[in-house]
Amino acid sequence: MNRILSKLFSFLFLMSAAIVFGQEEMPTKESGHTDINKFRQMYDLLATPNMFRTASGAPGPAYYQQQADYKMNVELDDKNQKLYGEETITYKNNSPDVLEFLWLQLDQNVREKNSKSLQIENSSVPLVTSAERFSKSFLSEPFDGGFNIEYVKDLNGKDIPYTINQTMMRVDIAQPLAPGLSVSFKVKWWYNINNHVTDRARSGYEHFDKDGNNLYIIAQFFPRMAVYSDVEGWQNHQFWGSGEFALPFGNYEVNITVPADHVLDGTGVLQNRKEVFSKKMLNRYEQATVSYDKPVVIVTQDEAFEAEKGFSEKKKTWRLKADNVRDFAFATSRKFVYDMMAVDINGKKVMAVSMYPKEGNPLWGDYSTKVVASTLKSYSKYTFDYPYHKAISVHSKNQGMEYPMICWNYGRPEEDGTYSDGVKFGMMSVIIHEVGHNFFPMIVNSDERQWAWMDEGINTFMQYLAEQDFGVAHPEAIGKLDKYPSRRGPAANIVRYMSGDQNFITPIMANPEYVTQLGNNAYGKPATALNILRETVMGHELFDKAFSTYARRWEFKHPTPDDFFRTMEDASAVDLDWFWRGWFFSTDYVDIALKDVKKIYVTSTPTKKAKDFAAERGIDLSQNPSLVYTISEDEEDFNPNMKTQHFMQSATTLQEYIAINKDRLINTDISNPKYLYEVTFSRPGGLVMPLIVEYTYADGSKVEVRYPAQIWAKSNNEVTKVLVTDKELTNVQIDPKLETADIDVTNNSWPKKETETKFDKFKTQIKN
């Protein structure tokens, strides 16, 4: 019997090989090739670990970062829309390198009359446009923006040489700056503030024709130190418009002088609240600090409406101080309604704040501050406790932009105060997104100029989680909807982009200045990828632990993509090289297909396929009387009588074996199981993904099987699974819940579902 079994297993092994090679012909002998397997290690793509950044993705023992402290006096000229400032920068060199010069960012220079950023944009004459847009595009002088640098001096008043190259300024310090030493110098500057509504800029002012007032959202308003790091030395890439900012942490003391009837807030702790707040405002502020369930209005709409009529000639200075932030921004206007509420973040009080003109109500008064509070709770739950004392949401007509402790957000009702669900959810989502940027990249301080996805994509993923949390916590806000209608995050929402024209799709790992569809590339696709990692590949427990580990490791530090990739694997023990390589370094798409489902029967009669296979190899089947053969209904020598039999009824040799080996077998009931199936899957798309399959049986029961992505590791294009079951299989469905961003679901089912073409739908409409 052992000799017969040995021959049986040898033959079955050969038959299995025949099946595999029958699907794909053996390649001709060729010279060697490089490893192109989707699961190969990423050593060719990741930087070599070192003392600064370890192989685990954590900061190394020699990790360092520079510090830039600022003391500033700033004054707003509301009549002429100009901003004047003088700053003292103290820069500490914590690196092991001697610095011969310093680099500062002059981001306002992107709006100079002769800015090169204007020259790189494509332009054409539209077939139809408004008179206003045509005039602005072709008949108007460019805006006269950009920094006017009056001087750069040391603390003794001596001029320091400097050179401006577009949006960067090199300061040639008198002595090289040795490791561990600091240097202080002064910069005086001014610039014309742009109208951000007409210029579509990140900051500036909006003018309200009806009351003659301006609402200012001011950022990138001062020369800022560039980052110097272990990764590339000075990060002095020019600002062309799309790539945002890379900045060192530091401490800020900023005095801002504005018209006396303005309400102002910004980054940092207000130092002179009693001087700039009225008694009413102070009393209301005290109430707000203990109000955890609803906002308290500090400046009412009626008070703001009265202030709009004033145009005070007097001035008032607001003093703000911020520690350990990477930037500074503020908003000011006499139009602001101002409200606040307290938020409990694991026992620490944080103030959620909103500033908005009457044009934002009733939408903003109803929702803005509640959304801020909910966002801080959600992000803190998944990362680390929000460390600052406040987070401000400022209403701005066309904006969505973020800075430490403050952000601008759109969402304006109609003039009669009505608004659609689209406007409401759009406003909520942008507030969640921009407030969330406090965590990424204001605290987990990635290089936005180089890797937009590290702040936008990671933050959009977190936005999705926070949106869903808000919907649960505030069912009254989402009305009759089952859940919050998130635009980005769910896998199905990225399918249209990933199945698009490859000429206009760029890998996520690309500089934002070279990306053709930045919204999908830097926001949508990475957010979807992380959501798939959490929901489908890793599971909530493993993902959440790894993700929070990354956030905590790099809180108040400068992570790179490698640090993120490595940490996610380090804290989860999940090999994700295949995932990063496919989703982040390529433009491959997901398309997994159900190629075939075969009902298999077992017989003791040699089949034609077996005879042919044996003949080719000189095997005499008659010398192996105990062999069993498998056959499916589509083979030419299939016996139709088998359809009425148990699938093993014709296999007498198998029955004999079972009878002899009862003591060694778990299942010796020849009548059970009743069915044998062979299910074959293919992968027309380039992206490797887990294989999620739902099997439906004749009694209506369903079983979901989740095969890991590694199922494709050795069979790159096609895999087959065998089902042995006591129930008849009636339906097979790949990815039933649309978890994998599969771009073609028409090949995902058996029996194949007939889909109605657009022409068929048109014919049906005509008939009706």
Secondary structure by P-SEA (a helix, b strand, c coil): caaaaaaaaaaaaaaaaaaaaaaccccccccccccccccccccccccccccccccccccccccbbbbbbbbbbbbbccccccccbbbbbbbbccccccccbbbbbcccccccccccccccbbbbbbccccaaaaaaaccccccccccccccccccccbbbbbbbcccbbbbbccccccccbbbbbccccbbbbcccccccccbbbbbbcccbbbbbbcccccbbbbbbccccccccccccccccbbbbbbbbbbbbbccccbbbbcccccccccccccaaaaaaaaaaaacccbbbbcccaaaaaaaaaccccbbbbbbbbbccccccccccccccbbbbbbbbcccbbbbbbbbbcccccccccccaaaaaaaaaaaaaaacccccccbbbbbbbcbbbbbccccbbbbbbccccccccaaaaaaaaaaaaaaaacccccccccccccccccccaaaaaaaaaaaaaaaaaacccccccccccccccccccccccccccccccccccccccccccccccccccaaaaaaaaaacccccaaaaaaaaaaaaaaaccccccaaaaaaaaaaacccccaaaaaccccccbbbbbbbcccccccccccccaaaaaaaaaacccccccccbbbbbccccccccccccccccccccaaaaaaaaaccccccccccccccbbbbbbbbbcccbbbbbbbbbbccccbbbbbbbccccccccccbbbbbbbcccccccccccccccccccccccccccbbbbbcaaaaaaaaaac
